[in-house]
Amino acid sequence: MATKIHWGILGTGNIAKKFAIGLTALPDAELVAVGSRKQETADTFGVQFNIPHSHANYEALAVDPDVDVVYIATPHPFHYENTLLCLDAGKAVLCEKPFAINAAQTRRMIDKAQEKKLFLMEAMWTRFLPIICKTRELIATGAIGEVQMLHADFGFRTHPNPESRLMNPALGGGGLLDVGIYPISLASMVFGDPPQVIQAMADLGKTGVDEQAVINFRYAGGKFAQLSCAIRTTTHHEASIFGTEGRIRLHAPWWRGTTLTLYTKPVPEGDNVIEMPFEGNGYNYEAAEVMTCLRAGKTESDTMPLNETLHLMETLDAIRGQWGLKYPMEEA
């Protein structure tokens, strides 16, 4: 592989632009290609980010010989087909979260990557931010004792447009897959294993998608996670991890934050505010992880492994099962 790792971006929406900006913070990364459904949008994106190859379709991007790895930046109902397209073309893939619509799609994506012996990872960018890395370190070193409970949320209020991506069932709309994945992934990181018991309630709006929800997990040893997500209601955007010897407060907005407070005994003498600003716009950290793995010849990340991504999708399926929520593409 060349000294620089060459990236392609599949899709030209807002998240694609954020990722392209993130790559500029990495001197060993080069964005060499973009693929869109129209030449005009590909060209516009290409000019904006000085990309040498602008493709009018995703197939051309997938077979571009100058591309080492593709970032899938399309809406989540298309992650499955877009990822398989790139894997079949021999490309490593970083796929935006949520990884797919359901666990069945996720299994097939993972199977394809393993069959092709290619790198694949879910783009849970929060997982790689310095403050979240510090949180894992504090938990691992016993700074708050044995973790017992997690509270986390991610909710905002969107315009009630039934045709929008967030409200349209055909586009996998609702709060769970869009923002609920963040606190659910955090719970997975904190506790390490899938929950033993899931209790979830949601209000399904006029279009049939979940507009706000509360989700409770029980883990082995009587440990709990209390989570919420919404596209109808703005929440406080904080997360707190409670242990036997203290707690960690991830300040708002916790999923892209730079500050935590470590509360230890005795309080308040043991309080410790930790600031960890990140370089770039934050999306560079997940890209750097991908490039580290590629250079090491790895096919998955230890920090965001494929079996965890599958467990997360199985958890999302179980939650939606309690709500009776199926997306149109799942009915066939």
C-alpha positions in Angstrom: 0.0 0.0 0.0 1.2 3.5 -0.8 2.5 5.8 1.9 -0.7 7.7 1.9 -4.0 5.7 2.1 -6.4 6.8 -0.7 -10.0 7.3 0.3 -13.2 7.3 -1.7 -16.5 8.7 -0.4 -19.8 7.1 -1.6 -22.4 9.8 -1.2 -22.3 13.6 -1.2 -24.6 14.6 1.7 -23.9 16.4 4.9 -22.1 13.5 6.6 -19.9 13.0 3.6 -18.8 16.6 3.8 -18.0 16.2 7.5 -15.9 13.2 6.8 -14.1 14.9 3.9 -13.2 17.8 6.2 -12.0 15.3 8.8 -9.6 13.7 6.4 -7.8 17.0 5.9 -6.5 16.7 9.4 -4.6 13.5 8.5 -1.4 14.0 6.5 -1.3 10.3 5.6 -4.8 10.3 4.1 -5.8 11.5 0.6 -9.3 11.8 -0.7 -9.0 10.8 -4.3 -12.5 9.9 -5.4 -16.2 10.6 -4.8 -19.2 8.8 -6.1 -22.7 10.2 -6.5 -25.9 9.3 -8.4 -25.4 12.3 -10.7 -22.3 13.7 -12.3 -23.2 17.2 -11.4 -23.4 16.5 -7.7 -20.2 14.5 -7.8 -18.4 17.3 -9.7 -19.6 19.9 -7.2 -18.4 17.8 -4.2 -15.1 17.1 -6.1 -14.4 20.8 -6.7 -15.3 21.7 -3.1 -12.7 19.2 -1.7 -10.2 19.2 -4.6 -10.9 15.5 -5.4 -9.3 14.3 -8.6 -11.9 11.6 -9.5 -15.7 12.4 -9.5 -17.9 9.5 -10.5 -21.5 9.8 -11.7 -22.4 6.4 -10.1 -21.4 4.3 -7.2 -20.3 1.4 -9.4 -17.5 3.5 -10.9 -16.3 4.6 -7.5 -16.2 1.0 -6.3 -13.9 -0.1 -9.1 -11.7 3.0 -9.1 -8.2 1.5 -9.0 -6.8 4.5 -7.1 -9.1 3.9 -4.1 -7.9 1.8 -1.1 -10.9 2.2 1.2 -14.4 3.6 0.8 -16.5 5.5 3.3 -20.2 4.8 2.9 -22.0 8.1 3.5 -25.5 7.3 2.2 -28.7 7.1 4.3 -28.8 3.9 6.3 -31.4 2.0 4.2 -28.7 1.9 1.5 -25.7 0.9 3.6 -26.2 -2.8 2.9 -26.2 -2.7 -0.9 -23.5 0.0 -1.0 -21.2 -1.9 1.3 -21.6 -5.1 -0.7 -20.9 -3.3 -3.9 -17.6 -2.0 -2.6 -16.6 -5.3 -0.9 -17.3 -7.2 -4.1 -15.1 -4.7 -5.9 -12.3 -5.5 -3.5 -12.4 -2.3 -1.4 -12.1 -2.0 2.3 -15.1 -0.2 3.8 -15.9 2.1 6.6 -19.8 2.2 6.8 -21.6 5.0 8.5 -23.8 4.2 11.5 -26.2 2.6 11.9 -24.5 -0.2 10.1 -27.6 -1.4 8.4 -31.4 -1.6 8.7 -31.3 -4.9 10.7 -29.2 -7.7 12.0 -29.9 -9.9 8.9 -28.3 -7.3 6.6 -25.4 -6.9 9.1 -24.6 -10.6 9.1 -24.5 -10.7 5.3 -22.2 -7.6 5.2 -19.8 -9.2 7.8 -19.9 -12.5 6.0 -19.0 -10.9 2.7 -16.1 -9.0 4.2 -14.8 -12.2 5.8 -15.2 -14.1 2.6 -13.2 -11.4 0.7 -10.7 -11.0 3.6 -11.4 -7.3 3.6 -11.5 -4.7 6.3 -14.9 -3.6 7.4 -16.0 -1.3 10.3 -19.0 0.6 11.5 -18.3 4.4 11.5 -19.2 5.1 15.2 -17.1 8.2 15.3 -17.8 8.9 18.9 -16.1 5.7 20.0 -12.7 7.2 18.9 -12.9 10.7 20.3 -10.2 11.5 22.9 -12.8 12.1 25.7 -14.4 8.7 25.1 -11.1 7.0 24.9 -10.3 8.6 28.3 -13.6 7.3 29.6 -12.7 3.7 28.6 -9.3 4.2 30.3 -10.9 5.4 33.6 -13.3 2.5 33.6 -10.6 0.0 32.9 -8.3 1.3 35.6 -11.1 1.2 38.2 -11.3 5.0 38.7 -15.0 4.7 39.7 -14.9 1.1 40.9 -17.2 -1.5 39.3 -19.6 0.1 36.9 -23.2 -0.3 38.0 -25.4 2.0 36.0 -25.5 4.3 32.9 -27.8 7.2 32.1 -27.5 8.6 28.6 -29.7 10.3 26.1 -29.8 11.9 22.6 -32.9 13.8 21.6 -33.7 16.8 19.4 -36.8 18.3 17.8 -37.1 18.1 14.1 -39.6 19.7 11.7 -42.6 17.3 11.3 -42.2 16.8 7.6 -43.6 13.3 6.7 -41.4 13.1 3.6 -38.1 13.9 5.4 -35.6 11.2 6.1 -36.3 11.3 9.8 -40.0 10.8 9.5 -40.2 8.5 6.5 -40.4 4.7 7.3 -39.1 3.9 3.8 -35.9 5.7 4.7 -35.6 4.0 8.1 -36.9 7.0 9.9 -37.3 7.5 13.6 -35.1 8.3 16.5 -33.8 4.9 17.2 -31.6 4.3 14.2 -30.7 8.0 13.8 -29.7 9.0 17.3 -30.7 6.1 19.6 -27.7 4.2 18.3 -25.4 6.6 20.1 -26.5 5.9 23.8 -27.0 2.2 22.9 -23.5 2.0 21.5 -22.2 3.8 24.6 -23.9 1.2 26.8 -22.3 -1.6 24.8 -18.9 0.0 25.3 -19.4 0.5 29.0 -20.8 -2.9 29.9 -19.1 -5.0 27.2 -21.8 -7.5 26.6 -25.3 -7.3 25.1 -28.1 -6.7 27.7 -29.8 -9.7 29.2 -33.2 -7.9 29.5 -34.5 -5.2 27.2 -37.6 -3.0 28.1 -38.4 -0.3 25.6 -41.3 2.0 25.1 -41.9 4.4 22.2 -44.4 6.8 20.8 -44.9 6.0 17.1 -46.0 9.1 15.3 -48.4 9.6 12.3 -45.9 8.2 9.8 -45.3 5.1 12.0 -41.8 5.9 13.1 -40.6 6.2 16.7 -40.6 9.9 17.6 -39.4 9.5 21.1 -38.5 6.5 23.2 -37.2 5.3 26.6 -35.1 2.1 26.7 -33.9 0.2 29.8 -31.3 -2.6 29.8 -30.4 -5.1 32.5 -27.0 -6.7 32.5 -25.5 -9.6 34.5 -25.1 -8.7 38.2 -28.0 -6.4 38.3 -26.4 -3.6 36.3 -28.6 -1.2 34.4 -28.6 1.3 31.5 -31.4 3.9 31.3 -31.4 5.5 27.8 -33.7 7.8 25.8 -33.8 9.1 22.2 -36.1 11.4 20.3 -36.7 13.4 17.2 -39.6 15.2 18.8 -38.0 16.4 22.0 -34.7 18.1 22.8 -33.1 16.4 25.8 -30.2 17.4 28.0 -27.5 15.6 26.0 -25.5 14.3 28.9 -24.3 10.8 30.0 -23.3 9.6 33.4 -21.6 6.4 34.3 -22.0 5.3 38.0 -19.6 3.0 39.7 -19.2 1.6 43.3 -16.5 4.3 44.0 -17.6 7.3 42.0 -19.0 8.4 38.7 -18.1 9.9 35.3 -20.2 12.7 33.9 -19.8 13.3 30.1 -20.8 16.9 29.5 -23.2 17.9 26.8 -23.2 17.1 24.0 -21.6 13.9 25.3 -21.4 12.2 21.8 -19.1 14.9 20.4 -17.8 16.4 23.6 -14.4 17.3 25.0 -15.1 17.4 28.8 -15.8 15.0 31.6 -15.9 15.3 35.3 -14.6 12.4 37.4 -16.4 12.3 40.8 -14.6 10.2 43.4 -14.8 9.8 47.1 -14.7 12.0 49.1 -16.8 14.6 47.3 -16.2 17.3 46.3 -12.5 17.1 47.1 -12.1 14.3 44.6 -13.8 16.0 41.7 -11.6 16.2 38.6 -12.6 18.1 35.4 -10.8 16.6 32.4 -10.6 18.6 29.1 -9.5 16.8 26.0 -10.1 19.0 22.9 -9.8 17.1 19.6 -8.0 17.9 16.5 -9.9 18.4 13.2 -13.6 18.0 13.4 -13.5 14.7 15.2 -14.2 12.5 12.2 -10.5 12.1 11.6 -10.2 9.8 14.6 -12.3 7.0 13.1 -10.5 7.4 9.8 -7.1 7.2 11.6 -8.2 3.9 13.2 -9.1 2.5 9.8 -5.8 3.4 8.4 -3.9 2.0 11.4 -5.8 -1.3 10.9 -5.1 -1.4 7.1 -1.4 -0.8 7.6 -1.4 -3.7 10.2 -3.2 -6.0 7.8 -6.2 -6.3 10.0 -9.7 -6.9 8.8 -11.5 -5.3 11.7 -11.0 -2.9 14.6 -10.4 -4.0 18.2 -12.2 -0.8 19.3 -15.3 -1.2 17.1 -15.2 -5.0 16.3 -17.7 -6.6 13.9 -19.2 -8.9 16.5 -20.1 -5.8 18.6 -21.7 -4.2 15.6 -23.8 -7.3 15.1 -24.8 -7.4 18.7 -25.9 -3.7 18.5 -28.1 -4.4 15.4 -29.6 -7.4 17.2 -30.4 -5.2 20.1 -32.0 -2.6 17.8 -34.1 -5.3 16.2 -35.3 -6.5 19.7 -36.2 -3.0 20.6 -38.2 -2.5 17.4 -39.8 -5.9 18.0 -41.3 -4.6 21.2 -42.7 -1.7 19.4 -44.1 -3.6 16.5 -42.1 -1.4 14.1 -41.0 -2.8 10.8 -39.7 -0.8 7.9 -41.2 -1.3 4.4 -38.1 -3.0 3.0 -38.3 -5.6 5.8 -41.9 -6.7 4.8 -40.8 -8.7 1.7 
